[in-house]
Amino acid sequence: MKNIILLASLLFISLTPFAQSSYNEALKQGDEDLKRNDYSTALKKYLIAGYFDQSKKEVVYKKVNEVFTKIDDSRKDAIDAKNAAKKSEEDAVIARDAAKKSEEDAVVARDAAKKSEEDAVVARDAAKKSEEDAVVAKNDAIKELNHANKLINAFYFYDDKYALAYKNDQFYFINKNGDSIDNLGFWDKAEQFNDKGYTKVIKLGEENKNRPDTTYLMDTLGTKYKYTNKLYEIDTTIYALDLSSQNLYGLPELSEDGCTNLKYLNLNNNKLYALPWEISNLNSLEVLCLDQNQLSGLPTYIDKLTNLKKLYLEHNNITKFPPEILNLKKLTHLDLSNNKKLTGLPHDIGNLKELMWLDISNTMITNLPPEILELPNLRSIKYDNTPLDNSSRSEVDKMNNAEKK
């Protein structure tokens, strides 16, 4: 290479007058030859370019070095290709040996396949028989299921969970699987659960032992309250009093001593316009049914019912949320439905921390205070036929759907 550069230097001196145009042409041709990987021609063109312009020798040296670099790279690629070819040849030998082994294995596999085919014929026959048996069994199962569904659909299930059944002279309650619900017991007489989640059950007395019939009001948890719908039967053993549908305009006089243990009071479907102060004496009361009356509000002394958990006020004349309700700190269920002129709920409803269930169906409430959706125990809000705005509906639906899951 040094000899080539020396020769080029001597020629630079003699050809300097023709430098500029001949140099550029030779250099351009050399670049084109290099792109085509014609290294020999490119090298010659670069050397000729150097002959024409000695002042460009550094450029020429760089171009010549590029040619030799390309040549070295090509030589390395050729060596790599040769090694790869050798490796491929060795792999081919291994592959041939593997193919021979595979062929031998294939012979064994064919024999096994023949045996498997024979076994498959036997299995197909057995499968066909099993399929025929399965079809018969499926049809029988469908008939049984349809029969069971007809029986289930014939029952009224409160909350889609509890239905009254009768067998062996005993009333009891079943779930949708048809299984008895043990904690609800067996009774001589019983009624279906009502829309508030209570049923009336009776244990018959024994005349020869002078034991009268005993009637209880029972909730879905199996909690029983000794029951009467007659005022003259009131005493401290009575926990549930039903005075519904008696055309009452006022609350009858209740013995303070006899009613102290009352936990359930039903005044549904009467003509009450107001509640007398005597109701404040019922401080053990947990359930108060005031639906289907003429009430427009509640008295301040309702807050004496400090143990009240369920308050039913549907179908009254309430136009404004009774603020007295906010003092009932243990309240879990509140029904304000069908008060068709009720227009709103207060922000302070967020104080009812135990509230789990609220019904505002068929009212004129258009939006909900944000505090109500922050109640920690709230699980359900019913709002059928209520003009709630889209934002409130969306939030309520999200909560209701989460509870269903």
PyMOL commands that set and color helices and strands:
alter all, ss='L'
color gray80, all
select helices_A, chain A and resi 2-14+16-35+39-52+54-153+182-184+207-209+231-233+256-259+277-281+300-304+323-327+347-351+370-374+390-404
alter helices_A, ss='H'
color red, helices_A
select strands_A, chain A and resi 163-167+170-174+189-190+198-203+214-219+224-228+240-242+264-266+287-289+310-312+333-335+357-359+380-382
alter strands_A, ss='S'
color yellow, strands_A
deselect
rebuild
show_as cartoon
